[in-house]
């Protein structure tokens, strides 16, 4: 049975390392800001970045744009993108289906609010 919360816990435990990896990730695309690169790092936990496409970029970008306000910290936005890329990578790798991907999207904000002091 798919448990998005356990995956989110693992992502949070490794968040510092993932942020550093995103900051150090070189991308030839100027639109790949640090938040999108966090999504790329999450995606790369399941698939190599040669599989990353504009579709993945657009998916992470849409979720980033939902929280890209002064109400949320940079780490909040980074984690949203990290989780989005991570779960999208899982889906593309065949590890979860579309319903489980949508479930992970729905559970991510609640998880983050419970862990909000860490963001």
Backbone atoms as SQL, in Angstrom:
CREATE TABLE atoms (id INTEGER PRIMARY KEY, chain TEXT, resi INTEGER, resn TEXT, atom TEXT, x REAL, y REAL, z REAL);
INSERT INTO atoms VALUES
  (1, 'A', 1, 'UNK', 'N', 0.837, -1.189, 0.000),
  (2, 'A', 1, 'UNK', 'CA', 0.000, 0.000, 0.000),
  (3, 'A', 1, 'UNK', 'C', 0.881, 1.251, 0.000),
  (4, 'A', 2, 'UNK', 'N', 0.555, 2.195, -0.837),
  (5, 'A', 2, 'UNK', 'CA', 1.313, 3.439, -0.962),
  (6, 'A', 2, 'UNK', 'C', 1.081, 4.333, 0.250),
  (7, 'A', 3, 'UNK', 'N', 2.172, 4.837, 0.816),
  (8, 'A', 3, 'UNK', 'CA', 2.115, 5.712, 1.980),
  (9, 'A', 3, 'UNK', 'C', 2.927, 6.978, 1.684),
  (10, 'A', 4, 'UNK', 'N', 2.248, 8.009, 1.201),
  (11, 'A', 4, 'UNK', 'CA', 2.930, 9.258, 0.833),
  (12, 'A', 4, 'UNK', 'C', 3.640, 9.877, 2.026),
  (13, 'A', 5, 'UNK', 'N', 3.076, 9.748, 3.209),
  (14, 'A', 5, 'UNK', 'CA', 3.653, 10.384, 4.398),
  (15, 'A', 5, 'UNK', 'C', 5.041, 9.827, 4.700),
  (16, 'A', 6, 'UNK', 'N', 5.232, 8.536, 4.567),
  (17, 'A', 6, 'UNK', 'CA', 6.564, 7.974, 4.834),
  (18, 'A', 6, 'UNK', 'C', 7.575, 8.499, 3.819),
  (19, 'A', 7, 'UNK', 'N', 7.152, 8.689, 2.582),
  (20, 'A', 7, 'UNK', 'CA', 8.040, 9.264, 1.568),
  (21, 'A', 7, 'UNK', 'C', 8.357, 10.725, 1.897),
  (22, 'A', 8, 'UNK', 'N', 7.356, 11.467, 2.335),
  (23, 'A', 8, 'UNK', 'CA', 7.573, 12.865, 2.703),
  (24, 'A', 8, 'UNK', 'C', 8.509, 12.975, 3.907),
  (25, 'A', 9, 'UNK', 'N', 8.371, 12.063, 4.856),
  (26, 'A', 9, 'UNK', 'CA', 9.297, 12.031, 6.006),
  (27, 'A', 9, 'UNK', 'C', 10.736, 11.830, 5.544),
  (28, 'A', 10, 'UNK', 'N', 10.932, 10.905, 4.610),
  (29, 'A', 10, 'UNK', 'CA', 12.279, 10.663, 4.089),
  (30, 'A', 10, 'UNK', 'C', 12.825, 11.895, 3.376),
  (31, 'A', 11, 'UNK', 'N', 11.963, 12.545, 2.594),
  (32, 'A', 11, 'UNK', 'CA', 12.390, 13.762, 1.901),
  (33, 'A', 11, 'UNK', 'C', 12.771, 14.852, 2.898),
  (34, 'A', 12, 'UNK', 'N', 12.003, 14.969, 3.967),
  (35, 'A', 12, 'UNK', 'CA', 12.304, 15.978, 4.973),
  (36, 'A', 12, 'UNK', 'C', 13.609, 15.659, 5.701),
  (37, 'A', 13, 'UNK', 'N', 13.843, 14.399, 5.995),
  (38, 'A', 13, 'UNK', 'CA', 15.091, 13.995, 6.661),
  (39, 'A', 13, 'UNK', 'C', 16.315, 14.303, 5.815),
  (40, 'A', 14, 'UNK', 'N', 16.155, 14.289, 4.509),
  (41, 'A', 14, 'UNK', 'CA', 17.255, 14.524, 3.574),
  (42, 'A', 14, 'UNK', 'C', 17.178, 15.915, 2.924),
  (43, 'A', 15, 'UNK', 'N', 16.344, 16.787, 3.480),
  (44, 'A', 15, 'UNK', 'CA', 16.051, 18.067, 2.846),
  (45, 'A', 15, 'UNK', 'C', 17.290, 18.955, 2.687),
  (46, 'A', 16, 'UNK', 'N', 18.116, 19.028, 3.704),
  (47, 'A', 16, 'UNK', 'CA', 19.311, 19.877, 3.626),
  (48, 'A', 16, 'UNK', 'C', 20.210, 19.431, 2.480),
  (49, 'A', 17, 'UNK', 'N', 20.442, 18.147, 2.378),
  (50, 'A', 17, 'UNK', 'CA', 21.275, 17.615, 1.299),
  (51, 'A', 17, 'UNK', 'C', 20.634, 17.869, -0.064),
  (52, 'A', 18, 'UNK', 'N', 19.330, 17.693, -0.158),
  (53, 'A', 18, 'UNK', 'CA', 18.634, 17.919, -1.426),
  (54, 'A', 18, 'UNK', 'C', 18.710, 19.385, -1.844),
  (55, 'A', 19, 'UNK', 'N', 18.564, 20.305, -0.878),
  (56, 'A', 19, 'UNK', 'CA', 18.674, 21.736, -1.198),
  (57, 'A', 19, 'UNK', 'C', 20.069, 22.062, -1.715),
  (58, 'A', 20, 'UNK', 'N', 21.077, 21.522, -1.059),
  (59, 'A', 20, 'UNK', 'CA', 22.452, 21.765, -1.511),
  (60, 'A', 20, 'UNK', 'C', 22.676, 21.205, -2.909),
  (61, 'A', 21, 'UNK', 'N', 22.146, 20.031, -3.161),
  (62, 'A', 21, 'UNK', 'CA', 22.270, 19.433, -4.494),
  (63, 'A', 21, 'UNK', 'C', 21.598, 20.305, -5.545),
  (64, 'A', 22, 'UNK', 'N', 20.429, 20.849, -5.207),
  (65, 'A', 22, 'UNK', 'CA', 19.714, 21.715, -6.152),
  (66, 'A', 22, 'UNK', 'C', 20.497, 22.993, -6.428),
  (67, 'A', 23, 'UNK', 'N', 21.091, 23.560, -5.396),
  (68, 'A', 23, 'UNK', 'CA', 21.863, 24.788, -5.589),
  (69, 'A', 23, 'UNK', 'C', 23.087, 24.543, -6.458),
  (70, 'A', 24, 'UNK', 'N', 23.628, 23.338, -6.392),
  (71, 'A', 24, 'UNK', 'CA', 24.832, 22.993, -7.161),
  (72, 'A', 24, 'UNK', 'C', 24.527, 22.371, -8.522),
  (73, 'A', 25, 'UNK', 'N', 23.265, 22.113, -8.807),
  (74, 'A', 25, 'UNK', 'CA', 22.884, 21.489, -10.070),
  (75, 'A', 25, 'UNK', 'C', 22.982, 22.511, -11.203),
  (76, 'A', 26, 'UNK', 'N', 23.742, 22.166, -12.199),
  (77, 'A', 26, 'UNK', 'CA', 23.879, 23.045, -13.366),
  (78, 'A', 26, 'UNK', 'C', 22.805, 22.674, -14.383),
  (79, 'A', 27, 'UNK', 'N', 22.159, 23.704, -14.906),
  (80, 'A', 27, 'UNK', 'CA', 21.152, 23.487, -15.937),
  (81, 'A', 27, 'UNK', 'C', 21.363, 24.516, -17.040),
  (82, 'A', 28, 'UNK', 'N', 21.275, 24.079, -18.287),
  (83, 'A', 28, 'UNK', 'CA', 21.431, 25.028, -19.395),
  (84, 'A', 28, 'UNK', 'C', 20.185, 25.905, -19.590),
  (85, 'A', 29, 'UNK', 'N', 19.105, 25.584, -18.885),
  (86, 'A', 29, 'UNK', 'CA', 17.848, 26.307, -19.061),
  (87, 'A', 29, 'UNK', 'C', 17.723, 27.427, -18.030),
  (88, 'A', 30, 'UNK', 'N', 17.658, 28.666, -18.466),
  (89, 'A', 30, 'UNK', 'CA', 17.587, 29.785, -17.526),
  (90, 'A', 30, 'UNK', 'C', 16.314, 29.786, -16.671),
  (91, 'A', 31, 'UNK', 'N', 15.252, 29.129, -17.131),
  (92, 'A', 31, 'UNK', 'CA', 14.020, 29.085, -16.338),
  (93, 'A', 31, 'UNK', 'C', 14.090, 28.078, -15.187),
  (94, 'A', 32, 'UNK', 'N', 15.145, 27.292, -15.136),
  (95, 'A', 32, 'UNK', 'CA', 15.324, 26.332, -14.044),
  (96, 'A', 32, 'UNK', 'C', 15.914, 27.045, -12.832),
  (97, 'A', 33, 'UNK', 'N', 15.044, 27.754, -12.093),
  (98, 'A', 33, 'UNK', 'CA', 15.501, 28.444, -10.898),
  (99, 'A', 33, 'UNK', 'C', 15.766, 27.416, -9.794),
  (100, 'A', 34, 'UNK', 'N', 16.154, 27.880, -8.623),
  (101, 'A', 34, 'UNK', 'CA', 16.502, 26.938, -7.554),
  (102, 'A', 34, 'UNK', 'C', 15.326, 26.068, -7.146),
  (103, 'A', 35, 'UNK', 'N', 14.112, 26.573, -7.296),
  (104, 'A', 35, 'UNK', 'CA', 12.935, 25.796, -6.928),
  (105, 'A', 35, 'UNK', 'C', 12.690, 24.668, -7.932),
  (106, 'A', 36, 'UNK', 'N', 12.784, 25.002, -9.200),
  (107, 'A', 36, 'UNK', 'CA', 12.635, 23.973, -10.237),
  (108, 'A', 36, 'UNK', 'C', 13.752, 22.937, -10.086),
  (109, 'A', 37, 'UNK', 'N', 14.957, 23.390, -9.788),
  (110, 'A', 37, 'UNK', 'CA', 16.066, 22.439, -9.593),
  (111, 'A', 37, 'UNK', 'C', 15.810, 21.538, -8.385),
  (112, 'A', 38, 'UNK', 'N', 15.097, 22.017, -7.370),
  (113, 'A', 38, 'UNK', 'CA', 14.692, 21.129, -6.265),
  (114, 'A', 38, 'UNK', 'C', 13.774, 20.035, -6.801),
  (115, 'A', 39, 'UNK', 'N', 12.858, 20.413, -7.684),
  (116, 'A', 39, 'UNK', 'CA', 11.999, 19.411, -8.313),
  (117, 'A', 39, 'UNK', 'C', 12.800, 18.405, -9.108),
  (118, 'A', 40, 'UNK', 'N', 13.832, 18.890, -9.786),
  (119, 'A', 40, 'UNK', 'CA', 14.688, 17.998, -10.569),
  (120, 'A', 40, 'UNK', 'C', 15.424, 17.017, -9.653),
  (121, 'A', 41, 'UNK', 'N', 15.876, 17.493, -8.504),
  (122, 'A', 41, 'UNK', 'CA', 16.562, 16.614, -7.543),
  (123, 'A', 41, 'UNK', 'C', 15.594, 15.550, -7.029),
  (124, 'A', 42, 'UNK', 'N', 14.359, 15.943, -6.734),
  (125, 'A', 42, 'UNK', 'CA', 13.359, 14.967, -6.303),
  (126, 'A', 42, 'UNK', 'C', 13.093, 13.929, -7.382),
  (127, 'A', 43, 'UNK', 'N', 12.935, 14.383, -8.606),
  (128, 'A', 43, 'UNK', 'CA', 12.716, 13.495, -9.755),
  (129, 'A', 43, 'UNK', 'C', 13.870, 12.513, -9.898),
  (130, 'A', 44, 'UNK', 'N', 15.093, 13.012, -9.720),
  (131, 'A', 44, 'UNK', 'CA', 16.291, 12.192, -9.920),
  (132, 'A', 44, 'UNK', 'C', 16.446, 11.107, -8.863),
  (133, 'A', 45, 'UNK', 'N', 15.635, 11.123, -7.842),
  (134, 'A', 45, 'UNK', 'CA', 15.677, 10.042, -6.851),
  (135, 'A', 45, 'UNK', 'C', 15.066, 8.763, -7.424),
  (136, 'A', 46, 'UNK', 'N', 14.376, 8.898, -8.564),
  (137, 'A', 46, 'UNK', 'CA', 13.740, 7.734, -9.194),
  (138, 'A', 46, 'UNK', 'C', 14.164, 7.508, -10.636),
  (139, 'A', 47, 'UNK', 'N', 14.464, 8.578, -11.343),
  (140, 'A', 47, 'UNK', 'CA', 14.848, 8.481, -12.748),
  (141, 'A', 47, 'UNK', 'C', 16.006, 9.430, -13.015),
  (142, 'A', 48, 'UNK', 'N', 16.799, 9.121, -14.014),
  (143, 'A', 48, 'UNK', 'CA', 17.902, 10.010, -14.361),
  (144, 'A', 48, 'UNK', 'C', 17.357, 11.280, -14.998),
  (145, 'A', 49, 'UNK', 'N', 18.109, 12.350, -14.863),
  (146, 'A', 49, 'UNK', 'CA', 17.644, 13.645, -15.360),
  (147, 'A', 49, 'UNK', 'C', 17.567, 13.727, -16.879),
  (148, 'A', 50, 'UNK', 'N', 18.135, 12.757, -17.586),
  (149, 'A', 50, 'UNK', 'CA', 17.946, 12.764, -19.036),
  (150, 'A', 50, 'UNK', 'C', 16.489, 12.451, -19.404),
  (151, 'A', 51, 'UNK', 'N', 15.708, 11.982, -18.448),
  (152, 'A', 51, 'UNK', 'CA', 14.273, 11.733, -18.656),
  (153, 'A', 51, 'UNK', 'C', 13.418, 12.950, -18.299),
  (154, 'A', 52, 'UNK', 'N', 14.028, 13.955, -17.647),
  (155, 'A', 52, 'UNK', 'CA', 13.324, 15.189, -17.271),
  (156, 'A', 52, 'UNK', 'C', 12.940, 15.939, -18.547),
  (157, 'A', 53, 'UNK', 'N', 11.689, 16.366, -18.634),
  (158, 'A', 53, 'UNK', 'CA', 11.221, 17.049, -19.839),
  (159, 'A', 53, 'UNK', 'C', 10.474, 18.330, -19.474),
  (160, 'A', 54, 'UNK', 'N', 10.041, 19.030, -20.498),
  (161, 'A', 54, 'UNK', 'CA', 9.268, 20.248, -20.267),
  (162, 'A', 54, 'UNK', 'C', 7.965, 19.922, -19.542),
  (163, 'A', 55, 'UNK', 'N', 7.413, 18.746, -19.756),
  (164, 'A', 55, 'UNK', 'CA', 6.215, 18.312, -19.040),
  (165, 'A', 55, 'UNK', 'C', 6.470, 18.287, -17.531),
  (166, 'A', 56, 'UNK', 'N', 7.625, 17.760, -17.132),
  (167, 'A', 56, 'UNK', 'CA', 7.977, 17.712, -15.714),
  (168, 'A', 56, 'UNK', 'C', 8.195, 19.123, -15.175),
  (169, 'A', 57, 'UNK', 'N', 8.903, 19.926, -15.962),
  (170, 'A', 57, 'UNK', 'CA', 9.113, 21.321, -15.590),
  (171, 'A', 57, 'UNK', 'C', 7.773, 22.008, -15.338),
  (172, 'A', 58, 'UNK', 'N', 6.838, 21.840, -16.249),
  (173, 'A', 58, 'UNK', 'CA', 5.527, 22.491, -16.140),
  (174, 'A', 58, 'UNK', 'C', 4.756, 22.012, -14.915),
  (175, 'A', 59, 'UNK', 'N', 4.869, 20.736, -14.613),
  (176, 'A', 59, 'UNK', 'CA', 4.198, 20.156, -13.443),
  (177, 'A', 59, 'UNK', 'C', 4.722, 20.800, -12.164),
  (178, 'A', 60, 'UNK', 'N', 6.038, 20.842, -12.017),
  (179, 'A', 60, 'UNK', 'CA', 6.651, 21.428, -10.821),
  (180, 'A', 60, 'UNK', 'C', 6.390, 22.934, -10.795),
  (181, 'A', 61, 'UNK', 'N', 6.496, 23.579, -11.936),
  (182, 'A', 61, 'UNK', 'CA', 6.271, 25.024, -12.017),
  (183, 'A', 61, 'UNK', 'C', 4.862, 25.394, -11.536),
  (184, 'A', 62, 'UNK', 'N', 3.862, 24.630, -11.933),
  (185, 'A', 62, 'UNK', 'CA', 2.487, 24.922, -11.529),
  (186, 'A', 62, 'UNK', 'C', 2.327, 24.848, -10.014),
  (187, 'A', 63, 'UNK', 'N', 2.917, 23.828, -9.401),
  (188, 'A', 63, 'UNK', 'CA', 2.830, 23.701, -7.945),
  (189, 'A', 63, 'UNK', 'C', 3.656, 24.782, -7.260),
  (190, 'A', 64, 'UNK', 'N', 4.810, 25.109, -7.826),
  (191, 'A', 64, 'UNK', 'CA', 5.641, 26.196, -7.284),
  (192, 'A', 64, 'UNK', 'C', 4.857, 27.500, -7.300),
  (193, 'A', 65, 'UNK', 'N', 4.215, 27.777, -8.412),
  (194, 'A', 65, 'UNK', 'CA', 3.504, 29.042, -8.560),
  (195, 'A', 65, 'UNK', 'C', 2.348, 29.181, -7.574),
  (196, 'A', 66, 'UNK', 'N', 1.768, 28.067, -7.139),
  (197, 'A', 66, 'UNK', 'CA', 0.689, 28.113, -6.149),
  (198, 'A', 66, 'UNK', 'C', 1.166, 28.636, -4.805),
  (199, 'A', 67, 'UNK', 'N', 2.433, 28.386, -4.465),
  (200, 'A', 67, 'UNK', 'CA', 2.947, 28.781, -3.147),
  (201, 'A', 67, 'UNK', 'C', 3.992, 29.887, -3.217),
  (202, 'A', 68, 'UNK', 'N', 4.225, 30.409, -4.399),
  (203, 'A', 68, 'UNK', 'CA', 5.260, 31.428, -4.574),
  (204, 'A', 68, 'UNK', 'C', 4.693, 32.796, -4.192),
  (205, 'A', 69, 'UNK', 'N', 4.466, 32.972, -2.897),
  (206, 'A', 69, 'UNK', 'CA', 3.977, 34.238, -2.363),
  (207, 'A', 69, 'UNK', 'C', 4.800, 34.584, -1.142),
  (208, 'A', 70, 'UNK', 'N', 4.618, 35.787, -0.664),
  (209, 'A', 70, 'UNK', 'CA', 5.357, 36.201, 0.527),
  (210, 'A', 70, 'UNK', 'C', 4.873, 35.485, 1.784),
  (211, 'A', 71, 'UNK', 'N', 3.763, 34.751, 1.677),
  (212, 'A', 71, 'UNK', 'CA', 3.235, 34.015, 2.822),
  (213, 'A', 71, 'UNK', 'C', 4.060, 32.770, 3.154),
  (214, 'A', 72, 'UNK', 'N', 4.860, 32.313, 2.199),
  (215, 'A', 72, 'UNK', 'CA', 5.608, 31.074, 2.390),
  (216, 'A', 72, 'UNK', 'C', 7.108, 31.339, 2.314),
  (217, 'A', 73, 'UNK', 'N', 7.848, 30.623, 3.144),
  (218, 'A', 73, 'UNK', 'CA', 9.305, 30.762, 3.155),
  (219, 'A', 73, 'UNK', 'C', 9.915, 30.100, 1.924),
  (220, 'A', 74, 'UNK', 'N', 11.167, 30.436, 1.676),
  (221, 'A', 74, 'UNK', 'CA', 11.874, 29.802, 0.559),
  (222, 'A', 74, 'UNK', 'C', 11.949, 28.295, 0.762),
  (223, 'A', 75, 'UNK', 'N', 12.191, 27.861, 2.003),
  (224, 'A', 75, 'UNK', 'CA', 12.257, 26.418, 2.250),
  (225, 'A', 75, 'UNK', 'C', 10.916, 25.750, 2.017),
  (226, 'A', 76, 'UNK', 'N', 9.827, 26.445, 2.307),
  (227, 'A', 76, 'UNK', 'CA', 8.494, 25.885, 2.033),
  (228, 'A', 76, 'UNK', 'C', 8.352, 25.635, 0.539),
  (229, 'A', 77, 'UNK', 'N', 8.712, 26.642, -0.259),
  (230, 'A', 77, 'UNK', 'CA', 8.602, 26.533, -1.717),
  (231, 'A', 77, 'UNK', 'C', 9.541, 25.450, -2.238),
  (232, 'A', 78, 'UNK', 'N', 10.750, 25.407, -1.705),
  (233, 'A', 78, 'UNK', 'CA', 11.706, 24.376, -2.130),
  (234, 'A', 78, 'UNK', 'C', 11.155, 22.977, -1.872),
  (235, 'A', 79, 'UNK', 'N', 10.563, 22.768, -0.687),
  (236, 'A', 79, 'UNK', 'CA', 10.072, 21.433, -0.349),
  (237, 'A', 79, 'UNK', 'C', 8.881, 21.053, -1.222),
  (238, 'A', 80, 'UNK', 'N', 7.997, 21.999, -1.492),
  (239, 'A', 80, 'UNK', 'CA', 6.872, 21.722, -2.404),
  (240, 'A', 80, 'UNK', 'C', 7.411, 21.208, -3.735),
  (241, 'A', 81, 'UNK', 'N', 8.427, 21.880, -4.242),
  (242, 'A', 81, 'UNK', 'CA', 8.996, 21.489, -5.541),
  (243, 'A', 81, 'UNK', 'C', 9.738, 20.163, -5.459),
  (244, 'A', 82, 'UNK', 'N', 10.476, 19.964, -4.386),
  (245, 'A', 82, 'UNK', 'CA', 11.183, 18.698, -4.181),
  (246, 'A', 82, 'UNK', 'C', 10.192, 17.541, -4.176),
  (247, 'A', 83, 'UNK', 'N', 9.117, 17.687, -3.396),
  (248, 'A', 83, 'UNK', 'CA', 8.113, 16.626, -3.296),
  (249, 'A', 83, 'UNK', 'C', 7.404, 16.413, -4.634),
  (250, 'A', 84, 'UNK', 'N', 7.091, 17.500, -5.328),
  (251, 'A', 84, 'UNK', 'CA', 6.415, 17.372, -6.624),
  (252, 'A', 84, 'UNK', 'C', 7.273, 16.584, -7.604),
  (253, 'A', 85, 'UNK', 'N', 8.553, 16.936, -7.695),
  (254, 'A', 85, 'UNK', 'CA', 9.448, 16.215, -8.594),
  (255, 'A', 85, 'UNK', 'C', 9.628, 14.766, -8.176),
  (256, 'A', 86, 'UNK', 'N', 9.725, 14.552, -6.878),
  (257, 'A', 86, 'UNK', 'CA', 9.904, 13.201, -6.334),
  (258, 'A', 86, 'UNK', 'C', 8.730, 12.297, -6.724),
  (259, 'A', 87, 'UNK', 'N', 7.514, 12.770, -6.451),
  (260, 'A', 87, 'UNK', 'CA', 6.346, 11.937, -6.743),
  (261, 'A', 87, 'UNK', 'C', 6.091, 11.806, -8.242),
  (262, 'A', 88, 'UNK', 'N', 6.396, 12.854, -9.007),
  (263, 'A', 88, 'UNK', 'CA', 6.259, 12.750, -10.466),
  (264, 'A', 88, 'UNK', 'C', 7.264, 11.730, -11.013),
  (265, 'A', 89, 'UNK', 'N', 8.470, 11.719, -10.438),
  (266, 'A', 89, 'UNK', 'CA', 9.457, 10.715, -10.825),
  (267, 'A', 89, 'UNK', 'C', 8.994, 9.311, -10.488),
  (268, 'A', 90, 'UNK', 'N', 8.380, 9.162, -9.322),
  (269, 'A', 90, 'UNK', 'CA', 7.836, 7.847, -8.946),
  (270, 'A', 90, 'UNK', 'C', 6.780, 7.399, -9.953),
  (271, 'A', 91, 'UNK', 'N', 5.907, 8.316, -10.323),
  (272, 'A', 91, 'UNK', 'CA', 4.842, 7.972, -11.272),
  (273, 'A', 91, 'UNK', 'C', 5.431, 7.581, -12.623),
  (274, 'A', 92, 'UNK', 'N', 6.382, 8.358, -13.101),
  (275, 'A', 92, 'UNK', 'CA', 6.980, 8.058, -14.400),
  (276, 'A', 92, 'UNK', 'C', 7.781, 6.759, -14.379),
  (277, 'A', 93, 'UNK', 'N', 8.318, 6.421, -13.213),
  (278, 'A', 93, 'UNK', 'CA', 9.055, 5.164, -13.077),
  (279, 'A', 93, 'UNK', 'C', 8.122, 3.967, -12.895),
  (280, 'A', 94, 'UNK', 'N', 6.821, 4.208, -12.824),
  (281, 'A', 94, 'UNK', 'CA', 5.855, 3.130, -12.659),
  (282, 'A', 94, 'UNK', 'C', 5.713, 2.634, -11.234),
  (283, 'A', 95, 'UNK', 'N', 6.201, 3.427, -10.274),
  (284, 'A', 95, 'UNK', 'CA', 6.137, 3.016, -8.870),
  (285, 'A', 95, 'UNK', 'C', 4.815, 3.385, -8.208),
  (286, 'A', 96, 'UNK', 'N', 4.147, 4.397, -8.753),
  (287, 'A', 96, 'UNK', 'CA', 2.813, 4.778, -8.288),
  (288, 'A', 96, 'UNK', 'C', 1.965, 5.086, -9.520),
  (289, 'A', 97, 'UNK', 'N', 0.664, 5.010, -9.341),
  (290, 'A', 97, 'UNK', 'CA', -0.234, 5.327, -10.454),
  (291, 'A', 97, 'UNK', 'C', -0.733, 6.767, -10.319),
  (292, 'A', 98, 'UNK', 'N', -1.576, 7.183, -11.238),
  (293, 'A', 98, 'UNK', 'CA', -2.069, 8.567, -11.275),
  (294, 'A', 98, 'UNK', 'C', -2.854, 8.921, -10.013),
  (295, 'A', 99, 'UNK', 'N', -3.642, 7.995, -9.506),
  (296, 'A', 99, 'UNK', 'CA', -4.414, 8.246, -8.285),
  (297, 'A', 99, 'UNK', 'C', -3.459, 8.469, -7.109),
  (298, 'A', 100, 'UNK', 'N', -2.435, 7.651, -7.012),
  (299, 'A', 100, 'UNK', 'CA', -1.467, 7.799, -5.928),
  (300, 'A', 100, 'UNK', 'C', -0.669, 9.097, -6.078),
  (301, 'A', 101, 'UNK', 'N', -0.399, 9.502, -7.298),
  (302, 'A', 101, 'UNK', 'CA', 0.269, 10.787, -7.521),
  (303, 'A', 101, 'UNK', 'C', -0.610, 11.922, -7.001),
  (304, 'A', 102, 'UNK', 'N', -1.881, 11.892, -7.328),
  (305, 'A', 102, 'UNK', 'CA', -2.805, 12.938, -6.861),
  (306, 'A', 102, 'UNK', 'C', -2.961, 12.887, -5.341),
  (307, 'A', 103, 'UNK', 'N', -2.954, 11.690, -4.773),
  (308, 'A', 103, 'UNK', 'CA', -3.018, 11.555, -3.318),
  (309, 'A', 103, 'UNK', 'C', -1.792, 12.198, -2.669),
  (310, 'A', 104, 'UNK', 'N', -0.634, 11.991, -3.256),
  (311, 'A', 104, 'UNK', 'CA', 0.589, 12.599, -2.702),
  (312, 'A', 104, 'UNK', 'C', 0.504, 14.115, -2.777),
  (313, 'A', 105, 'UNK', 'N', -0.053, 14.656, -3.863),
  (314, 'A', 105, 'UNK', 'CA', -0.245, 16.107, -3.984),
  (315, 'A', 105, 'UNK', 'C', -1.153, 16.623, -2.871),
  (316, 'A', 106, 'UNK', 'N', -2.196, 15.873, -2.586),
  (317, 'A', 106, 'UNK', 'CA', -3.162, 16.293, -1.574),
  (318, 'A', 106, 'UNK', 'C', -2.591, 16.199, -0.161),
  (319, 'A', 107, 'UNK', 'N', -1.731, 15.225, 0.087),
  (320, 'A', 107, 'UNK', 'CA', -1.197, 15.029, 1.431),
  (321, 'A', 107, 'UNK', 'C', 0.006, 15.915, 1.741),
  (322, 'A', 108, 'UNK', 'N', 0.693, 16.397, 0.730),
  (323, 'A', 108, 'UNK', 'CA', 1.896, 17.193, 0.954),
  (324, 'A', 108, 'UNK', 'C', 1.621, 18.449, 1.778),
  (325, 'A', 109, 'UNK', 'N', 0.610, 19.270, 1.464),
  (326, 'A', 109, 'UNK', 'CA', 0.404, 20.474, 2.275),
  (327, 'A', 109, 'UNK', 'C', 0.107, 20.183, 3.749),
  (328, 'A', 110, 'UNK', 'N', -0.708, 19.165, 4.004),
  (329, 'A', 110, 'UNK', 'CA', -1.013, 18.805, 5.397),
  (330, 'A', 110, 'UNK', 'C', 0.230, 18.362, 6.146),
  (331, 'A', 111, 'UNK', 'N', 1.041, 17.544, 5.497),
  (332, 'A', 111, 'UNK', 'CA', 2.306, 17.119, 6.100),
  (333, 'A', 111, 'UNK', 'C', 3.166, 18.332, 6.426),
  (334, 'A', 112, 'UNK', 'N', 3.234, 19.258, 5.488),
  (335, 'A', 112, 'UNK', 'CA', 4.077, 20.431, 5.679),
  (336, 'A', 112, 'UNK', 'C', 3.564, 21.317, 6.805),
  (337, 'A', 113, 'UNK', 'N', 2.244, 21.461, 6.927),
  (338, 'A', 113, 'UNK', 'CA', 1.715, 22.253, 8.027),
  (339, 'A', 113, 'UNK', 'C', 2.035, 21.590, 9.369),
  (340, 'A', 114, 'UNK', 'N', 1.965, 20.269, 9.418),
  (341, 'A', 114, 'UNK', 'CA', 2.323, 19.577, 10.666),
  (342, 'A', 114, 'UNK', 'C', 3.796, 19.765, 11.010),
  (343, 'A', 115, 'UNK', 'N', 4.629, 19.877, 10.010),
  (344, 'A', 115, 'UNK', 'CA', 6.077, 20.025, 10.200),
  (345, 'A', 115, 'UNK', 'C', 6.526, 21.471, 9.989),
  (346, 'A', 116, 'UNK', 'N', 5.594, 22.417, 10.013),
  (347, 'A', 116, 'UNK', 'CA', 5.887, 23.806, 9.625),
  (348, 'A', 116, 'UNK', 'C', 7.067, 24.454, 10.358),
  (349, 'A', 117, 'UNK', 'N', 7.349, 24.127, 11.616),
  (350, 'A', 117, 'UNK', 'CA', 8.532, 24.744, 12.235),
  (351, 'A', 117, 'UNK', 'C', 9.836, 24.437, 11.498),
  (352, 'A', 118, 'UNK', 'N', 9.846, 23.355, 10.736),
  (353, 'A', 118, 'UNK', 'CA', 11.062, 22.973, 10.014),
  (354, 'A', 118, 'UNK', 'C', 11.229, 23.744, 8.696),
  (355, 'A', 119, 'UNK', 'N', 10.201, 24.490, 8.330),
  (356, 'A', 119, 'UNK', 'CA', 10.263, 25.259, 7.096),
  (357, 'A', 119, 'UNK', 'C', 10.352, 26.739, 7.390);
